[in-house]
Every structure is written in structure tokens, then in C-alpha cells.
Amino acid sequence: MNHLLLYCRPGFEKECAAEIRDVAEAEGIYGYCKLEDNSGYVLYVTHESGAALRLVDEADFSKLIFARQWVACLPVVDEISADDRISPLLEKVAELPPCQSVMVEPADTTDGREMQRFCNSFSSAFSQKLRRSKLLADANPYRLHIFALTGTCFYLGVAPVENSAPWPMGIMRLKFPNAAPSRSTLKLEEAWHWFVPPHEWQHYISGGLKAADLGAAPGGWTWQLVKQNMFVTAVDNGPMAESLMESGQVTHKPEDAFTFQPAKNLDWMVCDIVDKPARVTDLMIRWLVNGWCRETVFNLKLPMKQRYTEVRSCLAMIETALEEAGFKYRMAAKHLYHDREEITCHIRIL
Ligand SMILES: C[S@@+](CC[C@H](N)C(=O)[O-])C[C@H]1O[C@@H](n2cnc3c(N)ncnc32)[C@H](O)[C@@H]1O
């Protein structure tokens, strides 16, 4: 296998391509990208055969910012007859490593969404067939992905279950909580699910912790913190939702977040201010290096041009500052489903 398929938000194919080239090169793997603007996916073709599977096995998926999912796959399979898709695809499955489950997915585009019903029904028919043919077993390390470009044209491949996104299309679907004051609330919830594994929630996202929310109004992110029974200092000149203030867990500081300093060191700081990425980066560095918080989730707004370069430069600035200050830390960034022209970052001081 020398094809690696990456799913991304339509419009971010160039960033996704630039990133996979960097990640592959760091693993000593070289190749080129095929992409089409707004298609919602990128194909990375390695010069060495078999290198796509090595890449998904050896590189760390959680380091990718712009890819929602990655799949080491066979060359495109097309002109499949609509009368019998199962037989030719079954033959192709024999060329892939052993899998435990199957996902049939379209691209996240308008055309792709029209394929969703077909994908769902084909997924259950094909999965049944694979199980009956003993081609799926729970102990197998890979998930089979069938990426449907049309009803007759597919990419077939695998992703390691432990080193890929667990959700169809790499998209975490969250239900908007009606009590939350803004839709932005889903960004913090999605970020926590991406960055904090379930077994860590009890310790790191738990009751009694103290947090600051910079750029908090009207309170979607504060609502998530309050829901976890944290005590929140909400910094924003704008008004906070009354319902949140009634919780008794929120102190509103109508101040400038760029000059605000907490009276005591906190557990968490979250920041959803739309400003120049370099300015937000400096603010995050100040909080972390001074020890004002030990964990943070924040957004970096993407510039119009050089989006990938700018993101890399901001993250490198944070890494340099934390290393110079002698901190050990965990850092990750993701272009979340609920993000548009921004990415979301997570840092924990260890
Ligand atoms: C995208 S909104 C935040 C939405 C919020 N996270 C939520 O879930 O409801 C950005 C907020 O940042 C605030 N903001 C912008 N610049 C700020 C600054 N310098 N200090 C404090 N707040 C600021 C704005 O007033 C605005 O309410």
C-alpha cells in the first residue's frame, strides 16, 4: 500500500497536505500529494511501496492538526457495478490487513452528504457479509474504511484502531445542550474529548477545580466548566448569561483578558478570544510560564494566508518558551469539527 487518504474540512486540503508531508518526512517517508480544493480529502502517495501502512502504524495520529482521519489504502477502485458491489470489494478486502469493524464514509461535502444514506445501508450490508465470511474479528488491530466517492468509485483501506479517530468520517457528533448560552460550547466539549482520554477526566476535568475563561461571554465555555462543577472566573467586557451567574460558581470580571492576572494560581484557563494568533500565543505563554494555570484549551484564529506556517510558528513559540522555562508538558492541536477559521490547542503542564 502506498496511498494514504486523509479526511479534512473542505477548504483545508493544502494545510492537510503540507502537514502530512512534514509528518511523513520525519518518519523517513517521502511522497507527493494529490488534492482538489474543497474536496474534503487529500491523497498522499508514497514513493516506497508499503510505506503508507508503515506511516499509520508508526507516526502518531494525535500529532496531526488538519487531518480528521487517515487511512492507508489501495489505489482507487472504480467502475464497480451498482448491481453487485459486494463481490469485487470483498476481493479487495483480501489484500488488506485483518480488521475488526468497517466504516463506509463519504467526504464531508454537499455531494458527500447526499451519499450518506447509501453509505449507511452499504456499511451494514457489507459488515454482515464480512462477519459471515469470518473476515472481521474483534481482536484484529485495524478498522476497514471504505471511502465512497460515488456509488461506483471507492477507496478501500485500513486505519489502526488505536492510532486513528474512532468516529465515522473522523467527526465527533455532539448534541447541542439547550441550556448552554452559545453554540461555541460544543468546541470546548469536542476539545476535551479529543485531548483528554476518558480515564483522565475524573482527575483533570472534575469538580472543585478552579478555572479562568478568557473571552467568556455569553458563556458557552463557562457553561461546560460549570457543568463539571468547577469554579470559574469569567473575563469579558460583554455580559454573561444570567442562568450561569445564578449557579453561584461564576465570578464575572469585566476586564481586558490581555492584562488580567488571577489573584491565585488556577487549575484551568480556557480562551476563545478572536485575535491575532501571535497575540493569543503570547498570552498563553505568559499564563503557562508564570504558573497561573497548569492546563489550558485555547483557540488560534487562522490567518487568510500561510495558515499552516502560522500555526506551526505559534506552536513552536510555545514549545520554545516552555522548554526554556524548564517545563515538561503535553501539547496537541486540532482543527475540530466545530472549528471553522481557527484551530484548538491543549497544553497540560506535567
Ligand atoms: C467567540 S466569543 C467567546 C464565546 C464564548 N467562548 C462562548 O462560548 O460563549 C469571543 C469573546 O471574546 C471577547 N473578547 C475579545 N477581546 C477581549 C479582550 N481583550 N478581553 C476580554 N474579552 C475579549 C469578546 O467580548 C467575546 O465575547
The ligand as an SDF file (V2000), in Angstrom:
LIG
                    3D

 27 29  0  0  0  0  0  0  0  0999 V2000
  -16.0400   33.9390   20.3290 C   0  0  0  0  0  0  0  0  0  0  0  0
  -16.5780   34.8950   21.6530 S   0  0  0  0  0  0  0  0  0  0  0  0
  -16.4870   33.7900   23.0100 C   0  0  0  0  0  0  0  0  0  0  0  0
  -17.6150   32.8530   23.0860 C   0  0  0  0  0  0  0  0  0  0  0  0
  -17.5920   32.0380   24.3570 C   0  0  0  0  0  0  0  0  0  0  0  0
  -16.4490   31.1360   24.4200 N   0  0  0  0  0  0  0  0  0  0  0  0
  -18.8460   31.2140   24.4950 C   0  0  0  0  0  0  0  0  0  0  0  0
  -18.7510   30.0010   24.4180 O   0  0  0  0  0  0  0  0  0  0  0  0
  -19.9220   31.7890   24.6810 O   0  0  0  0  0  0  0  0  0  0  0  0
  -15.2130   35.9210   21.9470 C   0  0  0  0  0  0  0  0  0  0  0  0
  -15.3550   36.8090   23.1680 C   0  0  0  0  0  0  0  0  0  0  0  0
  -14.0840   37.3910   23.4200 O   0  0  0  0  0  0  0  0  0  0  0  0
  -14.3160   38.6600   23.9970 C   0  0  0  0  0  0  0  0  0  0  0  0
  -13.0670   39.4390   23.9040 N   0  0  0  0  0  0  0  0  0  0  0  0
  -12.4550   39.9010   22.7940 C   0  0  0  0  0  0  0  0  0  0  0  0
  -11.3390   40.5780   23.1480 N   0  0  0  0  0  0  0  0  0  0  0  0
  -11.2700   40.5060   24.5040 C   0  0  0  0  0  0  0  0  0  0  0  0
  -10.3490   41.0190   25.4620 C   0  0  0  0  0  0  0  0  0  0  0  0
   -9.2740   41.7110   25.0810 N   0  0  0  0  0  0  0  0  0  0  0  0
  -10.5890   40.7680   26.7630 N   0  0  0  0  0  0  0  0  0  0  0  0
  -11.6720   40.0680   27.1600 C   0  0  0  0  0  0  0  0  0  0  0  0
  -12.5700   39.5680   26.2910 N   0  0  0  0  0  0  0  0  0  0  0  0
  -12.3650   39.7950   24.9820 C   0  0  0  0  0  0  0  0  0  0  0  0
  -15.4950   39.2080   23.2220 C   0  0  0  0  0  0  0  0  0  0  0  0
  -16.1700   40.2050   24.0000 O   0  0  0  0  0  0  0  0  0  0  0  0
  -16.3340   37.9680   23.0020 C   0  0  0  0  0  0  0  0  0  0  0  0
  -17.3440   37.8750   23.9880 O   0  0  0  0  0  0  0  0  0  0  0  0
  1  2  1  0
  2  3  1  0
  2 10  1  0
  3  4  1  0
  4  5  1  0
  5  6  1  0
  5  7  1  0
  7  8  2  0
  7  9  1  0
 10 11  1  0
 11 12  1  0
 11 26  1  0
 12 13  1  0
 13 14  1  0
 13 24  1  0
 14 15  1  0
 14 23  1  0
 15 16  2  0
 16 17  1  0
 17 18  1  0
 17 23  2  0
 18 19  1  0
 18 20  2  0
 20 21  1  0
 21 22  2  0
 22 23  1  0
 24 25  1  0
 24 26  1  0
 26 27  1  0
M  CHG  2   2   1   9  -1
M  END
$$$$
